[in-house]
Amino acid sequence: MGPIPTFPNKLTELYLSRNYLKGSITESLSLGKLRLLQILDLSLNELSGPIPTLPNKLTELYLSGNHLNGSIPESLGKLRLLQVLDLSGNELTGPIPTFAAKLIELYLYDNFLKGSIPESCGRLAALTTFSLKHNELNGTTPVSIGHLSRLQSLDVSQNQLSGTIPVSFGQLSKLQSLVVSRNQLSGIIPVSIGQLSKLQSLDVSRNQLSGTIPVTIGQLSELSSLDISYNSLEGVVSESHFAKLSMLKYLDATYNSKLTFNVSSDGLPPFQLIRMDLSSCKIKNGFPQWLRNQRKLNILDVSNATISGPLATWLRKMPIIPFINLSHNNLSGPLTNLPSGGTDNTNYYRKFGAYQNYNDIRVLSLQSNLFKDSIPRLSGVIPSFIGNLSQLEWLSLNDNKFSGELHAEFWNLSWLTVLDLGDNALCGEIPESFGETNQSLQRRGSFR
């Protein structure tokens, strides 16, 4: 972009985002004379260097997506009229300064900010959005953050924060999104979280949290996404934890090896999940009966969840689930009980526009179970069960008790990238054409 012209001194708003401005802000723009400037947008350019002193009448400042470096200057804290500040996606370092109390939105994510979150942030009474994601902040989360009564979104994920989740967070009555994942937080999930009646998304994953999940979580009637994965949570999750979660669509509890899901077989949760991941948890009483009313699942992962016994017959009446991982359990019985979109559900599918067929399956992982069937016996259903999974990309049947030859239609799966049939008792030959039509196949396992 060519030289920037001299702007009129009476200019109040200046928008130059998504250009190719280079060099420092002071080199690219002469801001000293723009004393009436209220809105400045220089986002998504190639600006570098430190942030200079800016006009003191600014109410909105957007500098995101550049290469600005150095510390956030104290002068920004003296912009008493500033309501929106976006410095995200730069290379800023150093501590977080004290900002003026009128700030409504504060975006500092994707930088290299260091030090702790200052207590002064708890005095930003007008703040509705506060994002510190992906920095190098450490120390504990200030209790004073819980005093921000207008806060709707808080994201402090991907830092090095320690200590506990403050109980005071339960006072954030307008909070809709709380993300504290990928830190070093310990202790429990506070019972007070259940008071956040507006909360839609809760992500506490990849920390060092322990203790039980408070039953009060079940009172979050607006919650659509819950991620508690990769912690050390323990105890029992029952139907009480799901009591009012009618809006829940995403549930991830992966890698909480001491956490047990023991939901009554009579209890049908009020939600319709799109994704459920309980890998490496414990699931009691066989394949979870409480899933039988779920009609919108796209991802189901209950691998390594200590499930034993046969696949429930009601499973075949469920809609096709594109990603299914049942591996590393003690499941047994015929594979014909896998979800197949039973005909008695046709009216439901039509109502919700969710009518499916086996072409929707992308990943099927059943390895390390006790399934025992001969492929010739299953060949009668291969056209609708395996041979017609035309979009299947990942198939893992490793470490079961399959035997016999693979039916000819099996070799029509041209989209496979991973095929694992190892540790079975299969026999027969692999057609030469299979390798030619599966260039992307990363073959794992072998035939015996």
C-alpha positions as CSV (number, residue, x, y, z in Angstrom):
1,M,0.0,0.0,0.0
2,G,1.3,3.5,-0.9
3,P,1.9,6.4,1.5
4,I,-1.0,7.2,3.8
5,P,-2.4,10.7,3.2
6,T,-2.7,13.3,5.9
7,F,-6.1,13.0,7.5
8,P,-8.3,16.0,8.5
9,N,-7.7,17.1,12.0
10,K,-11.5,16.8,12.8
11,L,-11.6,13.1,11.9
12,T,-13.5,11.1,14.5
13,E,-13.4,7.6,13.0
14,L,-10.7,5.9,11.0
15,Y,-10.9,2.4,9.6
16,L,-7.9,0.9,7.8
17,S,-8.3,-2.8,8.6
18,R,-7.4,-5.6,6.2
19,N,-4.7,-3.7,4.2
20,Y,-1.0,-4.1,3.9
21,L,0.2,-1.4,6.3
22,K,3.8,-2.0,7.4
23,G,6.3,-0.6,9.8
24,S,5.3,1.0,13.1
25,I,2.1,2.8,13.7
26,T,3.8,6.1,14.0
27,E,5.6,5.6,10.7
28,S,2.4,4.6,8.9
29,L,0.1,7.2,10.4
30,S,0.4,10.7,11.8
31,L,-2.0,10.4,14.8
32,G,-0.7,13.3,16.8
33,K,-3.0,15.8,15.2
34,L,-6.1,13.6,15.3
35,R,-7.1,14.8,18.7
36,L,-10.8,14.2,18.1
37,L,-10.4,10.6,17.0
38,Q,-12.8,8.2,18.8
39,I,-12.6,5.0,16.8
40,L,-9.3,3.6,15.3
41,D,-9.2,0.3,13.4
42,L,-5.8,-0.9,12.2
43,S,-6.5,-4.6,12.6
44,L,-5.2,-7.3,10.2
45,N,-2.3,-5.4,8.8
46,E,1.5,-6.0,9.0
47,L,2.3,-3.3,11.6
48,S,5.1,-3.9,13.9
49,G,7.0,-2.1,16.7
50,P,5.5,-0.8,20.0
51,I,2.1,0.8,20.6
52,P,2.5,4.6,20.6
53,T,0.7,7.2,22.7
54,L,-2.8,7.5,21.1
55,P,-5.4,10.3,21.1
56,N,-7.1,10.5,24.5
57,K,-10.7,10.6,23.2
58,L,-10.6,7.1,21.8
59,T,-13.6,5.0,22.7
60,E,-12.7,2.0,20.5
61,L,-9.3,0.7,19.5
62,Y,-8.7,-2.3,17.2
63,L,-5.0,-3.4,16.7
64,S,-5.5,-7.1,16.4
65,G,-3.7,-9.4,13.9
66,N,-0.5,-7.4,13.5
67,H,3.1,-7.9,14.7
68,L,3.1,-5.3,17.5
69,N,5.6,-6.0,20.2
70,G,6.9,-4.7,23.5
71,S,4.8,-4.2,26.6
72,I,1.2,-2.8,26.6
73,P,1.9,0.8,27.5
74,E,0.6,2.4,30.7
75,S,-0.7,5.2,28.5
76,L,-3.5,2.9,27.3
77,G,-4.8,2.8,30.9
78,K,-5.1,6.6,30.8
79,L,-7.6,6.5,27.9
80,R,-10.5,7.2,30.2
81,L,-13.2,7.0,27.5
82,L,-12.0,3.7,26.1
83,Q,-14.8,1.0,25.9
84,V,-13.4,-1.5,23.4
85,L,-9.8,-2.6,23.3
86,D,-8.6,-5.4,20.9
87,L,-4.9,-6.2,21.0
88,S,-5.2,-9.9,20.2
89,G,-3.0,-11.7,17.8
90,N,0.2,-9.7,18.2
91,E,3.6,-10.3,19.9
92,L,3.0,-8.3,23.0
93,T,4.9,-9.2,26.2
94,G,5.1,-8.0,29.7
95,P,2.4,-7.6,32.4
96,I,-1.2,-6.5,32.0
97,P,-1.5,-2.9,33.0
98,T,-4.4,-1.2,34.8
99,F,-7.1,-0.1,32.5
100,A,-9.8,2.5,32.7
101,A,-13.1,1.5,34.3
102,K,-15.2,2.2,31.3
103,L,-13.9,-0.8,29.3
104,I,-16.8,-3.1,28.0
105,E,-14.8,-5.4,25.8
106,L,-11.1,-6.4,26.4
107,Y,-9.3,-8.8,24.0
108,L,-5.7,-9.7,24.8
109,Y,-5.6,-13.3,23.5
110,D,-2.8,-14.8,21.4
111,N,0.1,-12.7,22.7
112,F,3.0,-13.5,25.0
113,L,1.8,-11.6,28.1
114,K,3.5,-12.7,31.3
115,G,2.9,-12.3,35.0
116,S,-0.3,-12.7,36.8
117,I,-3.8,-11.4,36.1
118,P,-3.9,-8.2,38.2
119,E,-6.5,-7.7,40.9
120,S,-7.4,-4.3,39.2
121,C,-9.2,-6.3,36.4
122,G,-11.8,-7.0,39.0
123,R,-12.6,-3.2,39.1
124,L,-13.6,-3.1,35.4
125,A,-17.3,-3.0,36.4
126,A,-18.7,-2.4,32.9
127,L,-16.8,-5.4,31.3
128,T,-18.9,-7.9,29.4
129,T,-16.1,-9.7,27.4
130,F,-12.7,-10.6,28.8
131,S,-10.3,-12.9,26.8
132,L,-6.7,-13.7,27.8
133,K,-6.5,-16.9,25.9
134,H,-3.1,-18.3,24.8
135,N,-0.6,-16.2,26.7
136,E,2.0,-17.0,29.3
137,L,0.2,-15.8,32.4
138,N,0.8,-17.5,35.7
139,G,-0.3,-17.2,39.3
140,T,-3.8,-17.6,40.6
141,T,-7.0,-16.2,39.1
142,P,-8.1,-13.2,41.1
143,V,-11.2,-13.6,43.3
144,S,-12.1,-10.1,42.2
145,I,-13.0,-11.3,38.7
146,G,-16.1,-12.7,40.4
147,H,-17.3,-9.1,41.1
148,L,-17.7,-8.3,37.4
149,S,-21.5,-8.5,37.5
150,R,-21.9,-7.6,33.8
151,L,-19.4,-10.2,32.5
152,Q,-20.9,-12.5,29.8
153,S,-17.7,-14.2,28.4
154,L,-14.5,-15.1,30.2
155,D,-11.6,-17.0,28.6
156,V,-8.3,-17.5,30.4
157,S,-7.4,-20.8,28.6
158,Q,-4.0,-21.9,27.4
159,N,-1.9,-20.1,30.1
160,Q,0.0,-21.4,33.1
161,L,-2.5,-20.4,35.8
162,S,-2.5,-22.3,39.0
163,G,-4.6,-22.5,42.2
164,T,-8.3,-23.2,42.2
165,I,-11.3,-21.9,40.3
166,P,-12.6,-19.1,42.5
167,V,-15.9,-19.7,44.3
168,S,-16.7,-16.1,43.5
169,F,-17.3,-17.1,39.8
170,G,-20.7,-18.3,41.0
171,Q,-21.6,-14.6,41.4
172,L,-21.3,-13.9,37.6
173,S,-25.0,-14.0,37.0
174,K,-24.8,-12.9,33.4
175,L,-22.0,-15.2,32.4
176,Q,-22.7,-17.2,29.2
177,S,-19.2,-18.7,28.5
178,L,-16.5,-19.8,30.9
179,V,-13.3,-21.3,29.5
180,V,-10.4,-22.0,31.9
181,S,-9.0,-25.0,30.0
182,R,-5.3,-25.9,29.4
183,N,-3.9,-24.4,32.6
184,Q,-2.6,-26.0,35.8
185,L,-5.7,-25.4,38.0
186,S,-6.3,-27.8,40.8
187,G,-8.9,-28.4,43.5
188,I,-12.6,-29.0,42.7
189,I,-15.2,-27.6,40.4
190,P,-17.0,-25.2,42.8
191,V,-20.6,-25.9,43.7
192,S,-21.3,-22.2,43.0
193,I,-20.9,-22.8,39.3
194,G,-24.4,-24.3,39.4
195,Q,-25.7,-20.7,40.1
196,L,-24.7,-19.5,36.6
197,S,-28.2,-19.7,35.2
198,K,-27.2,-18.0,31.9
199,L,-24.2,-20.3,31.3
200,Q,-24.1,-21.9,27.8
201,S,-20.5,-23.2,27.6
202,L,-18.3,-24.5,30.4
203,D,-14.8,-25.7,29.6
204,V,-12.5,-26.7,32.4
205,S,-10.6,-29.4,30.4
206,R,-6.9,-30.2,30.6
207,N,-6.2,-29.1,34.1
208,Q,-5.5,-31.0,37.4
209,L,-9.0,-30.8,38.8
210,S,-10.0,-33.5,41.3
211,G,-13.0,-34.3,43.5
212,T,-16.5,-35.0,42.4
213,I,-18.7,-33.1,39.9
214,P,-21.2,-31.0,41.8
215,V,-24.8,-32.1,41.2
216,T,-25.6,-28.4,40.8
217,I,-24.2,-28.7,37.3
218,G,-27.5,-30.3,36.5
219,Q,-29.4,-27.0,37.1
220,L,-27.7,-25.2,34.2
221,S,-30.7,-25.2,31.9
222,E,-29.0,-23.0,29.2
223,L,-25.8,-25.2,29.0
224,S,-25.1,-26.5,25.5
225,S,-21.4,-27.5,25.9
226,L,-19.7,-29.2,28.8
227,D,-16.0,-30.2,28.6
228,I,-14.4,-31.6,31.8
229,S,-11.9,-33.8,29.9
230,Y,-8.3,-34.6,30.9
231,N,-8.6,-34.0,34.6
232,S,-8.6,-36.3,37.7
233,L,-12.2,-36.0,38.6
234,E,-13.8,-38.9,40.5
235,G,-17.1,-40.1,42.0
236,V,-20.3,-41.0,40.3
237,V,-22.3,-39.1,37.6
238,S,-26.0,-39.9,37.9
239,E,-29.2,-38.8,36.3
240,S,-29.2,-35.9,38.8
241,H,-26.3,-34.3,37.0
242,F,-28.4,-34.2,33.9
243,A,-31.7,-33.0,35.5
244,K,-32.3,-29.8,33.7
245,L,-29.7,-29.9,30.9
246,S,-32.2,-29.9,28.1
247,M,-30.0,-27.7,25.9
248,L,-26.9,-29.8,26.2
249,K,-25.4,-30.8,22.8
250,Y,-21.7,-31.5,23.5
251,L,-20.4,-33.6,26.5
252,D,-16.8,-34.5,26.9
253,A,-15.4,-36.2,30.0
254,T,-12.5,-38.0,28.3
255,Y,-9.6,-39.3,30.5
256,N,-11.1,-39.0,33.9
257,S,-10.3,-42.6,34.8
258,K,-11.8,-42.4,38.3
259,L,-15.1,-41.0,37.1
260,T,-18.0,-43.4,36.9
261,F,-21.2,-42.9,34.9
262,N,-24.0,-44.8,36.6
263,V,-27.2,-43.4,35.2
264,S,-30.4,-45.3,35.9
265,S,-31.6,-47.5,33.0
266,D,-35.0,-45.9,33.5
267,G,-33.6,-42.4,33.3
268,L,-33.8,-40.7,30.0
269,P,-31.8,-37.4,30.0
270,P,-33.7,-34.3,28.7
271,F,-31.0,-33.5,26.1
272,Q,-30.3,-34.5,22.5
273,L,-26.5,-34.8,22.2
274,I,-24.5,-34.2,19.0
275,R,-21.2,-35.4,20.5
276,M,-20.5,-37.5,23.5
277,D,-17.0,-38.6,24.5
278,L,-16.6,-40.6,27.6
279,S,-13.4,-42.4,26.6
280,S,-11.4,-43.7,29.5
281,C,-14.1,-43.1,32.1
282,K,-16.1,-45.9,33.7
283,I,-19.6,-46.8,32.5
284,K,-21.6,-49.1,34.8
285,N,-24.2,-51.7,34.0
286,G,-23.3,-52.5,30.4
287,F,-23.9,-50.4,27.3
288,P,-25.6,-47.2,28.6
289,Q,-29.4,-47.6,28.3
290,W,-29.8,-43.9,28.8
291,L,-28.6,-43.3,25.2
292,R,-31.5,-45.0,23.6
293,N,-33.5,-41.7,23.1
294,Q,-30.5,-39.9,21.4
295,R,-31.3,-39.2,17.8
296,K,-28.8,-36.5,16.8
297,L,-25.4,-38.1,17.7
298,N,-22.6,-37.5,15.2
299,I,-19.8,-38.6,17.5
300,L,-20.0,-41.4,20.1
301,D,-16.8,-42.4,21.8
302,V,-17.1,-44.7,24.8
303,S,-13.8,-46.5,24.2
304,N,-11.9,-48.0,27.2
305,A,-14.9,-47.4,29.4
306,T,-15.1,-50.9,31.1
307,I,-18.3,-51.7,29.2
308,S,-19.1,-55.4,29.1
309,G,-21.8,-57.6,27.7
310,P,-23.6,-57.6,24.4
311,L,-24.5,-54.6,22.3
312,A,-28.1,-53.7,23.1
313,T,-30.7,-54.6,20.5
314,W,-32.3,-51.2,20.7
315,L,-29.1,-49.7,19.2
316,R,-30.0,-50.9,15.7
317,K,-33.1,-48.6,15.8
318,M,-30.9,-45.6,16.4
319,P,-29.9,-43.3,13.5
320,I,-26.6,-43.9,11.9
321,I,-23.7,-42.3,13.9
322,P,-20.9,-41.1,11.6
323,F,-18.1,-41.6,14.2
324,I,-18.4,-44.6,16.5
325,N,-15.6,-45.7,18.8
326,L,-16.4,-48.7,21.1
327,S,-12.9,-50.0,21.2
328,H,-11.0,-51.5,24.2
329,N,-14.1,-52.7,26.1
330,N,-15.5,-56.2,26.7
331,L,-18.4,-56.0,24.3
332,S,-19.7,-59.1,22.7
333,G,-22.4,-60.3,20.4
334,P,-23.3,-59.7,16.7
335,L,-22.4,-56.5,14.9
336,T,-25.9,-56.4,13.5
337,N,-26.9,-54.5,16.6
338,L,-24.9,-51.4,15.6
339,P,-27.1,-48.3,14.8
340,S,-28.8,-48.8,11.5
341,G,-31.6,-46.3,11.5
342,G,-34.5,-48.7,12.2
343,T,-37.6,-48.3,10.1
344,D,-39.7,-47.5,13.1
345,N,-37.9,-44.2,13.4
346,T,-38.6,-43.0,9.9
347,N,-41.2,-40.5,11.0
348,Y,-38.8,-39.0,13.6
349,Y,-36.1,-38.6,10.9
350,R,-38.4,-36.9,8.5
351,K,-39.6,-34.5,11.3
352,F,-36.1,-33.4,12.1
353,G,-34.6,-33.7,8.6
354,A,-32.2,-36.4,9.9
355,Y,-32.9,-39.4,7.7
356,Q,-29.7,-41.2,7.2
357,N,-28.1,-44.3,5.7
358,Y,-24.8,-46.1,6.1
359,N,-23.1,-43.7,3.7
360,D,-22.9,-41.3,6.6
361,I,-20.5,-43.4,8.6
362,R,-16.9,-42.1,8.5
363,V,-15.2,-43.8,11.4
364,L,-16.0,-47.2,12.9
365,S,-13.7,-48.5,15.7
366,L,-14.5,-51.8,17.4
367,Q,-11.0,-53.1,18.3
368,S,-10.1,-55.0,21.4
369,N,-13.5,-56.4,22.2
370,L,-15.0,-59.9,22.2
371,F,-17.1,-59.7,19.1
372,K,-17.3,-63.2,17.6
373,D,-18.8,-63.7,14.2
374,S,-17.7,-65.2,10.9
375,I,-17.5,-62.9,8.0
376,P,-19.3,-65.4,5.7
377,R,-22.3,-65.2,8.2
378,L,-22.2,-61.4,8.0
379,S,-21.9,-61.4,4.2
380,G,-25.6,-61.4,4.0
381,V,-25.8,-57.9,5.4
382,I,-22.6,-56.5,4.0
383,P,-24.4,-54.5,1.2
384,S,-26.1,-52.4,3.9
385,F,-23.6,-52.8,6.7
386,I,-20.0,-52.7,5.4
387,G,-19.8,-52.8,1.7
388,N,-22.1,-49.8,1.4
389,L,-20.2,-47.7,3.8
390,S,-19.0,-45.8,0.8
391,Q,-17.7,-42.8,2.7
392,L,-15.9,-44.8,5.4
393,E,-12.5,-43.4,6.2
394,W,-11.4,-45.4,9.3
395,L,-12.3,-49.0,10.1
396,S,-10.8,-50.7,13.1
397,L,-11.9,-54.2,14.0
398,N,-8.6,-55.2,15.6
399,D,-8.3,-57.8,18.4
400,N,-11.6,-59.5,18.2
401,K,-12.6,-63.0,17.1
402,F,-13.6,-62.6,13.5
403,S,-12.9,-65.5,11.2
404,G,-13.3,-66.6,7.6
405,E,-12.9,-64.6,4.3
406,L,-13.9,-61.1,3.7
407,H,-16.8,-60.7,1.3
408,A,-16.0,-59.3,-2.2
409,E,-18.0,-56.1,-1.6
410,F,-15.7,-55.3,1.3
411,W,-13.1,-54.2,-1.1
412,N,-15.3,-51.4,-2.5
413,L,-14.4,-49.1,0.4
414,S,-12.4,-46.7,-1.7
415,W,-12.2,-43.9,0.8
416,L,-10.4,-45.8,3.5
417,T,-7.3,-44.1,5.0
418,V,-7.0,-46.5,8.0
419,L,-7.9,-50.2,8.0
420,D,-7.0,-52.3,11.1
421,L,-8.1,-55.9,11.0
422,G,-5.2,-57.3,13.0
423,D,-5.4,-60.0,15.7
424,N,-8.3,-61.9,14.3
425,A,-8.5,-65.2,12.4
426,L,-9.3,-63.9,9.0
427,C,-8.1,-65.7,5.8
428,G,-8.2,-65.2,2.1
429,E,-6.5,-62.9,-0.4
430,I,-6.3,-59.2,-0.8
431,P,-7.3,-58.2,-4.4
432,E,-4.5,-56.3,-6.2
433,S,-7.1,-53.7,-7.3
434,F,-7.7,-52.8,-3.6
435,G,-4.3,-51.2,-3.4
436,E,-4.8,-49.3,-6.6
437,T,-8.1,-47.8,-5.6
438,N,-6.9,-46.9,-2.0
439,Q,-3.9,-44.7,-2.6
440,S,-4.4,-43.0,0.8
441,L,-4.7,-46.1,2.8
442,Q,-2.3,-46.3,5.8
443,R,-2.6,-50.0,6.2
444,R,-2.4,-51.1,9.9
445,G,-2.6,-54.7,11.1
446,S,-2.5,-57.9,9.0
447,F,-4.6,-60.9,8.1
448,R,-4.1,-64.3,9.7
